[in-house]
Amino acid sequence: MDISKILLPVDGSEGSLRAAREAAEWAKLFKSEIILLHCSQVFQNLKLKGDYAREVADSANQALGGVRDVLQDNSIRYMERVVDGSPTEVIADLAEREKVDMIIMSKRGTNPLQGLLMGSVTERVLKVAPCRVLVVR
């Protein structure tokens, strides 16, 4: 089994930190590179607000901060992507486009209500992912 590229979607939750620690272990084992992904899903009319870009950057930095620390502390090579869109679609599309070997993500993120109403992002990614998916509890 060769795992040279891992996609790590994060949302700033404690689950994201657990997934990051797991991804760091896999990356060390296989000498993999990690693509660190944060999806910024905002209603269209809010994008018209003048400070939208700064707010997205601030939110992404907050969500990525702890995970960056985990990866840097473990000397893991990574690149960051902040993408506007539906997390399920963005994760699957990026995994396919980047020819990712594995997606590592937490079971549940920051929005427990969304999981109750529509099913979790993780459950939907499991159905559409073009590669292995490791779900971290």
Residue pairs with C-beta under 8 A, 6 or more apart in sequence:
2 30
2 101
3 26
3 30
3 32
3 101
3 102
4 30
4 31
4 32
4 33
4 101
5 32
5 33
5 34
5 35
5 98
5 99
5 100
5 101
5 102
6 23
6 26
6 27
6 32
6 33
6 34
6 35
6 100
6 101
6 102
6 103
6 104
7 34
7 35
7 37
7 91
7 94
7 95
7 98
7 100
7 102
7 103
7 104
8 19
8 20
8 23
8 34
8 35
8 36
8 37
8 67
8 78
8 103
8 104
8 105
9 37
9 38
9 39
9 87
9 91
9 103
9 105
9 121
9 125
10 16
10 19
10 20
10 36
10 37
10 38
10 63
10 64
10 67
11 38
11 39
11 63
11 87
11 109
11 110
11 111
12 38
12 62
12 63
12 64
12 66
12 110
13 106
13 108
13 109
13 110
15 106
15 107
15 108
15 109
15 136
16 63
16 66
16 67
16 106
16 109
17 66
17 67
17 70
18 106
18 136
18 137
19 104
19 105
19 106
19 136
20 66
20 67
20 70
20 71
21 70
22 104
22 134
22 136
23 34
23 71
23 76
23 104
24 34
24 70
24 71
24 74
24 76
26 32
26 102
26 104
26 134
27 33
27 34
27 71
27 74
27 76
27 77
28 74
28 76
32 101
33 77
33 78
33 79
34 71
34 76
34 77
34 78
34 79
35 78
35 79
35 80
35 81
35 94
35 98
35 100
36 64
36 67
36 68
36 71
36 78
36 79
36 80
36 81
37 80
37 81
37 82
37 83
37 90
37 91
37 94
38 60
38 63
38 64
38 80
38 81
38 82
38 83
39 82
39 83
39 84
39 85
39 86
39 87
39 90
39 91
40 56
40 59
40 60
40 82
40 83
40 84
41 84
41 85
41 86
41 87
42 52
42 56
42 84
46 52
49 55
56 82
56 84
57 82
60 82
64 80
64 82
68 78
68 80
71 78
81 94
83 90
83 94
87 121
87 125
88 121
88 124
88 125
88 128
91 103
91 105
91 121
91 125
91 129
92 125
92 128
92 129
92 130
94 100
95 103
95 129
95 130
95 131
96 130
100 130
100 131
101 131
101 132
102 131
102 132
102 133
102 134
103 125
103 129
103 131
103 132
103 133
103 134
104 133
104 134
104 136
105 121
105 122
105 125
105 133
105 134
105 135
105 136
106 122
106 135
106 136
106 137
107 120
107 122
107 135
107 136
107 137
108 115
108 120
108 122
109 120
109 121
109 122
114 120
114 121
115 123
122 133
122 135
125 133
126 133
126 135
